[in-house]
């Protein structure tokens, strides 16, 4: 699978490990930075890069890593069409895709180690949205409707 990956300085070491792990597993990785530890970088920049890569179809799914995972998760979810979920366990990593069509997994480098991160991204990559179950499709359509309702063309996100 082709995957976009990005991190800020706090997530950089884990991003490098995850990228190498997934490359060795045969996945095509689009690395959108950071490319070095720079304490002055800002997590929203990388969340936007990965989110846009997924939104524009450069990769069907993305991986974001920062210190806690919270910052990049909040930022990525501001991009219409991005459904980012923070996952520090394998159940959430696959269930988020299967039930909610999550397209970006978020990891906190200061929360989990590399072995668990590898298991989480494996579960994320293997999972598929369960379209045959009406309840998941019904709920997903409601999420899309909410996104459309509150997304304005001027970027304000204020209801019309």
N, C-alpha and C positions, 0 to 999 in steps of 0.2 A: 504494500500500500504506500502511496505517496503521502507524506506527512510534513506539515510545516511545524517548525519548532523555534521557540524563542524564550529568552529569559533576561532578567536584569542581572546586575552584578551579584546579588545574593543567590540567585539560582544558577549562575554560570557553571560552577563545578558539576552540579547534578545534571544540567543540560548536556554538558560534554559527555558524561557517562551514558545518559539515556540515548543521545544521538549515536554514539559508537555502538551501543547494544542493539539498537534498532537497525542500524546499517549492517551489522554482522548477521542479523536475522533476515536480511534480504529486502528490507524496506528502503524506499527512496526518500531521503530526508532533505528538505529544503530548510537550511539553517538561516534564520533571519536575525541572528545576533542574540545576545551580545557575543562579541568575538574575543573579548578580554574582560578582566575584572576592572571596572571603572566605577568607583563609588559615586561618581557624579551622574551616572546614567539614571533614567527614570523609567519605571515599570510600564507606565501607559504607552510609551513609544513602542515597546515590544509587543504588548497586548494588541495594539492597533495593527502592527505589521502581520502578526499571525492571524488575527481576525480577518483582515482584508484578504489575505492569501486564501483563506477558507471561503469567504464570501464571494470572491471573484473566480473561484474554481481552480486556483493554482494547485491546491491540494484539497482532497475531500474532508480531511480532518487535521486538527492542530493540537499541539502540546505547548503549554505555557508553564513556566516555573519561575517563582520568585521566592523570597524568604519564607513567608507564611502561605502563599498562594492566594490570599484574600485580595490583594491589590490588583493583580493581573486578572483575576476572575471578575471583579467588579468592572474593570475597564473594558475587558473583552465583551462583556454582555451589553455594553452600550452600542455595539455595532449591530444593526439590524441583520437578522439571519444567523447570528452567532448564539449558540447555546452552550456556554461554558459551564462546567461543573468541577468543583474542587473534589478530588477523590484521593483519599489516603488509605483506601481499602479496595480489594478487588471486586467485591460485590457492587459497590457504587460505580466503579469504573465500567463494568459491563451493563449494569442495570440502567445507568444513565443513558446509554445508547439504546438499549432494548425498549425502554418504556418512554423515553423523552427525546429521542433522536439527538442526544448531546453530540456536538461536533468538535468540541475542544475540551480536552482534559487538562485540568490545572493541578499542579503539584506544589507543595511547600517544601523547599529544600531544607529548611530548618526543622521540619516536622517529621519527615520520613527519610530513610536511608535508601541507598541505591538498589538493594535487593528487592525491597517492597515497591519501589518506583518501577522497576522492571516488570514485576508481576502486574502492577496496575496498568501500565501501558500495553502489556500483552492482552489483558482482559478487554481493554478499550478497543484495541485494533481488531480483535476477533469478533466483537459483538456487532450485531445488526439490529436495526429498528424492527420491532415486531409489528408489521403493518397488518397482519392477518387478524389481530385482536382489535376489535372495534373500539374497545375502551381506550386503548393507547392512541389510536387515530383520532378519536373524538377529543381527547384531552389535548393532543398536539395541535389540532385545528383551533382550539380555544386559545392556546398560547400564541399561535400565529395571528389570530384575530386581535389579541391584546397588543401585540407588537405593532400591528398596522394601525390600530386605534390611537396609540400614543406616539407614534413616530411621525413627525412633521418634516416636510421637505427643507425647512430652514434650519434644521438641527436643534431646534429648541426643545423638542420632545414634549411640548405642551399640547393638551387635547385640542382638537379643532372646534 
